[in-house]
Amino acid sequence: MSKVNIKPLADRVLVEPAVAESKTASGIIIPDTAKEKPLKGIVVAVGSGKKDEPMTVKVGDSVLYGKYSSTEISVEGKDYLIMKESEIYAIL
């Protein structure tokens, strides 16, 4: 997990996506063009929440999120996702 100078607002969460698998369990190497984006990651920063809804995720949580539920951003050469807390499906 890395330290970032981004503070999400309200109910937004900043997630560092997990690295895509490059090899299957049986040892077959997956080419870059066939890799799927992982749908899990680690929470790097959390907003303060809404007035009547406190945040349930915290920094360091491993989470599952939807395929099209986030916005990709790049900060200092690293890729992150920013999304609303309601777009997170589960905490692992």
Secondary structure, 3 states (H helix, E strand, C coil): CCCCCCCCCCCEEEEEECCCCCECCCCCECCHHHCCCCCEEEEEEECCCCCCCCCCCCCCCEEEECCCCCEEEEECCEEEEEEEHHHEEEEC
